[in-house]
Amino acid sequence: MTIGLDLSSLQGPHRMRGIGYTLINLVNNISSDLRKRHKFVFYYYTDDNSDPLELLDLDGLDYEVRPLVHPKRVHARLPGKFHLVTKLLNKVISLSSMYLGDPRITKTDGIDVFLQSDQMVYPPRGWGMKKVFIAYDLIPYVIEPEYLWNYKTARFRGLPVQAALRCAWRRQSYIHKLRVNSRRADKILAISDTTRDDFIRYVRPSRSKIVTVPLGVNKPRELDDSQPEMHRYVDSSWGYLKRPFRFSKDMDYLLFVGGVDHRRKLGDLVIAFNHLRAQGKDLKLVLAGDILRGPDCIPIRSVQRALKNSSYADDIIFMGFVDDEQRDWLYRNALAFVFPSRYEGFGLPILEAFSYGCPVVCYPNHASKEVAGSHAWYASDAPEIHNMILKLMKSSASQLDKLRRSNKSLAEDYSWQKTVKEMFAEINK
């Protein structure tokens, strides 16, 4: 069987997000047996400076590269209100792509199955091949007040009628695009039952074509206890500068790893941390993630204010991007991983923390509960985060050791090899 894969998500911002992470792990964990039985066709922009193949394990893989064609657009801007003609023409081109298929892929001969890792990208044109895409979540649509506003919310927030109509149009366009993709797909692979249920409720695909294939987690590498080279970002007149940093042996810290947006209530974690410090608890708060280099790097003003106004700002350690070795050490040695997220498609950060045996305090959204079950400590706001951390700090060494072993055991039930095996089994049906 010949399988087509769009790798363009590894050439843009998705490379550092869930879509890119999933795609890399899917390819790299294809078993030797599957590598012998199947051929792969990789599509990406060959004229781009980045080469996605450098991120992949191609050993023993029979593959071919086919270039993506840059989508056509009308770039000439007419003067005055005539520029609306340009916008209209580009809209027509976009709509034709939606219904005719991805215009970037011009050569599909010989492909039996095309697997799209980005749910928002149109399936390719062409007949005679099965079309499959991975469904991650419906965050912008489900959490309407904080992302894709409807007309009523936009007007309530003070937007004029014309702007409110544009908001309503964007919201409707988002869900309509997913509905079109779902109709054209032969199979949809949802990363969790939560995502599957949300797609059935809002996108309304045929129930028979959408199945759950849970994601996996990489096994922690065997490392010694030595601390790798660490850093933190500090504020200066030149902006946030990277400086060497070393954790002391007896330092307790709460850990947050990931991106920051409205659904992830990082401000609640900061408030809980402030209260713990005010009670004399000797703790640090470690924030790791690409944009977590300082308060001003975070696009949410309430979180900025919480970080800047903290009386314990010197004990909040901004680490920005961390490599695998640094992340491993942070998970292994954290007092707890705190993940105050209201909505997740799967809850991969929680599973990652479990794989290191790290205790987890998180919000009880459906996907997190689906992955973590009774292993996580659930909180719903800042006071409850505070109470859970206090409870955790009062636990005995034997209780913590039992918790860590239990968390590791749960994570062992998830692997990328198992995900790939299930995915290929569904594709072959």
N, C-alpha and C positions, 0 to 999 in steps of 0.2 A: 504494500500500500504506500502511496506517495502522499505526504502530508505537507500542506502549505502553511507557513507561519509568517505573520507580519511582525518584524523586529523593530519597526520605526519607533515604538514606545521607548526603546533603549537609546534613542538619539535625541531625546528632549527631556522635559522636566519629569516625565513619568519614570525615568530611569531610577530616580531616588525615592520613588513612592511604591505603593503596593503593587501596581500593575507591573512595573519593571522588575521588582523583587520576585514576584510570582513567575513571570516569564523566564527569568534567569534560572530559577530553581527547577522549573518544569523541564527545561532542556537539559540542564546539567545532571538531572537525576533519571534520565532515560536509561533503563537497564541495558546491559550488553546484549541480551536476547532481543529486545525491541530494536536496538540499533542495527542488528543483523537483518531483521525482518522488514524494516521500513526504510523508505527514502524520504528525505526532507528537502523542501524548497523554501529558502529564506528570502523574504522580501525586505529590502530597506533602501534608504537613499545612498547609493554608492558614491555620489558626488559630495557627500557630507564629510566633514573632517573627522567625525567620530565613526569608529568601526565597531558595531555591536558584537561581531564575532569574537572580539578580544575578551568579552565577558563570559563566553560560553565554553563548555567542555566539549570539544569536537572530536575527541579521540574515538575512533571506530565508527564515526557517524558518516553515513552516505548522504551527502547533501549537495545542493546546487544553489547558487545565488542568482536571483533575478532582481533587477533594479526597479524601484518605485519611480513613477513619473510624478513630478510636482503638479498639483491640481491647478487647472486653468482658472484665472481670475482676470477681471477687467481692472487694470491698475490706473489707467488714465482717469484723472479727475476733472470733470467739466466745471466750468465756472458757475458761481451763484447756485441757485436752486436746481440747476441742471445736473448737479452731482447726484441727485436722487435717481437719475437714469442709471448711473453706474451701480448704485446700491441695488436697484431693481434687477439689473442684469446679473450681478453676482448672486442675488437671491435665487434667480431662475436656475443658474448653474448648480447651486447648492441643492435645490429641490430635485433637479434631474439626477444628481448623484445619489440622493436618498432612495429614489425609486428604481434607478437603473443599476446601481451598484458602485462600489469604490472605483473612481476613475484612475486612481494611482496605479492600480494593478491591471496591466494590459495583456499579460500573457499567463494563462491558466491551464494550458494544455498539459495533459498527463497527470493532473492533480486529482486525487480521489476524495480527499477531505481537506477543507481549509479551516484552520483553527485560528480564530481572532481572539487575542488576549485583552483587547480593549472593547468594552461593551458599547462605547459611543461611536465606534468606527463602523461604517457601512460594510456589509459583506461584499465580496468581489463580484464582478460581473462574470457571466459564464454559466453554462449548463453542464449537467452530468457529474457534478461534484457535490458532496455533502458539505453543508455550511454550519459551523459550530462556533459559538462564542461563549466566553466566560463571563458570568454575571457576578458583580462584586457587591453592589449596594445601591440604594436609592436615596442617599443622604440629602442631596440638594432638594429633592421633591418631598421627602417625608418630613424633614425639619423645616417646614415652609417659613416660619417667622424669621429664621436666621439665614436663609439661603435664597431660594427662588420664590420671591413674593408673589402672591396672587393680587388681583386688582384691589380687593378690600384692604389687605394689609398695607399695600403701597400707599393708598389714600390715607389710611390711619397714620402712617409714618410721615405724612405731610407732603407727599409727592403730588404734583399737578396731574390732571387727568391724562395728558399725553404720555407723561413718564410712567404713570401707573399702568396704562395700556401696554406700554413696551415691556414692563415687568411681567404682566400677565401673558404676553406673547412668548417671552423667553421661557416661562414656566411650562406653557403648553407645548412649545417646540421641543423642550427636553424630553417630556414623556412621549410625545408623538414619535420622535426619532427612535426611542427604544421600542415602541410598539411596532414600528415598521421593521426594525432589525429583528425583532422576535418573530414576526410573521414570515420573514424571509429565511430565518434559520431553521435547519432541520433538527437541531438539538441545542439546548441551553444548559450549560454546566454552572450551577449555582454553588458558591463557595460555602454556604451554610444553609440550614433549614430556615433560618431567619430571612436570609436573602431570597430564598425560594418563595417563602410565603409573601414577602413584600412584592415580588415580581408578579405573583398570581393575583394579588389584590389590586395593584396599581397599573401594571403593564398589561395584564390579562392575556398571557400566552396560553396555548393549549397545555393543560396540565400534563399531558403525556410526553411533551417534548422537553420539559424542564426537570432536571434531576440534581441532587445534591452530591457534590464531590468535595469534601472538606480539604482545606489546605494542610500543609505539613509544616514541620519545624526542623531546622538543622540540629543535629546532635552537637552538644558542646564539645569543643576540642579538648584533648587532654593537655593541660598546662600545669606548670608548677605554680606555687603561690606567690611568686615574685610579682611585684607591681610593675606594669609596663610604663613607659614614659607617658605622663599625663600632662594636661594643660587646662587652663581656664582663660576666659576672656575677661579683661578688665577695662573699665571706662577710662578714656583719656581725651585730651584735646584733639587727638588725631582719630577719634572714634574708638571702637572696641578693638583692643589689641590682644593677641594671643601670648600668654605667658606660661612658663613651666609651672606645674603644680604637683604636689605629692600628698597623698592621703596618709595621715598618721595611722599607726597600727590599730589604735583603739577608737578610731573615729566612726561614729554611727551616722548614717545618712539615709534619707529618703530619696528614691530615684524615680525620675520621669524620663522616658525615652520616646521620641516621636515628634510629629508635627503638632502645630497649634492652630486650632480654628474654633468656631463658636461651639461646636458640640463637645469639645474637650475643655472642661472647666478647670483650666490651670489656676485661675484665680482662687477657686475653692481650696486647692492644695496649698497655695501660698498663705491663705487665711489660717488654715489648720496648722501649718508650720509655725506661723507667728504665735499662735496660742500655746503650742508646745514649748517653744522657746521662752515665752513669758512665764511658763510654769517651772522654768529652770532645767528643762530637758536639754542635754548637750547633744544637739543634732545639727546636721547640715542638710541642705536641700540641693540635690544635684540634678541639673536640667541638661539633657543631651539630645541633640537633634540639629538638623542643618541650619535652622533659623534661630536656634537658641544660643545666640552669642551676646545677648543683652536685651534689656527691656524694649529699646527702640526698634529692634529687629522684628518684634512681634506685632502683627497688624491689628490686634484687638486692643482698643484703648483701655477697657476695664482691666485686662491682664497687665498692661503697661503700668497702670496706676498702682495696682496691687504690688507689683514688684518694686517700683520706685519708692512707694510709701512704706515699705516694710522697715520696721525698726531693726531688722536683723539681715539687712541687705548684704552685709559682708559675709554672711554664712550661706548665701545663695550662690552656688557655683555654676556658672554658665560654661558649658563645655563645647557647644556647637557640635559639628560633625565629629563622631568618634569612629575609629576603625574597628574591625572585628575583635582584635586582641583587647583593646580598651573596653569595648562593650562587654566582652566576656567577663573581664575582671569586675566591672561595675555591677553586673547582675549577681555574680558570685558573692560579693561582699556587702551588698545593700541590706539594710535592716528590713526594707520593704520596697517593692515596686508599686507606685501609686498611679492608677490610671482612671482619672475621673471623667470618663467619656459617657455621654448620654446615648450615643448610637454608634454601633460598629457593624460592619458587614460580616466580620468573622471573629475578630479579637485576637489577631496574631501576636501583638505585643505581650498579651497575657500568657499565651502559650510559650513564647520565648522565655519569659521570666520563669515559668514553671520548669522549663528544661534545665535551668541552673539551680533549681530548688529554692528559688527566691520566693518569699511570702508576697502575696498580692492583695492589695486593697483596691477595689474598683467599684464603679457604679453598676447597678443591676440591670443593664440593658439586655435585651433578648439574646443577642449574639454572644455577649460576655458570659451570660449564665449558661448558654448552650455549650460553650467550650470549657468553662471553669467548673461548672456544677457547684458542689459543696466545698471545693478546695479553696476558693477565694473568700476574702473577708469583704462583705458588701457594705457600702455606705452610699448615702443619697445626697449629702451636702457637706459643707465644711465642718460643722460640729461632729457629724458622724465619722468623718475621716479622722478627726482629732481623737475621738473615742476609740476607734479601731486601732490606731497607732499606740495609744496608751495601753490598750488590752494586749497588744502584741509585745510591747516592751515589758509587761509584767509576766509574760509567759516564761516558764522554766526552760532550761537548756534542753531537757529531754523532750518537752512539748515542741520546741522549735525544730529539733532534729527530726522528729516524727513528721512534722509538717513539711519540711524540706524533702524528705524521702518520698512522701505521698505525692507532692507536686511533680517530682521527677518521674515518678511512675506513671502519672497521668500523661505527661508530655510524650512518653515513650509510645503511647498509642497512636500518635500522629507522626508521620514521616512523609517526606516528599516522594520517596520511592513508592509508598502506598498510594499517594495522591496520583502519581503518574500512571500506576497500574490500573487504578479505578477509572481514570480519565480515558485511557486507551480502550478499556473494556466497554465504556459507554459509546465511544466513537465507533467501535466496531459493530455495535448492535444495529 
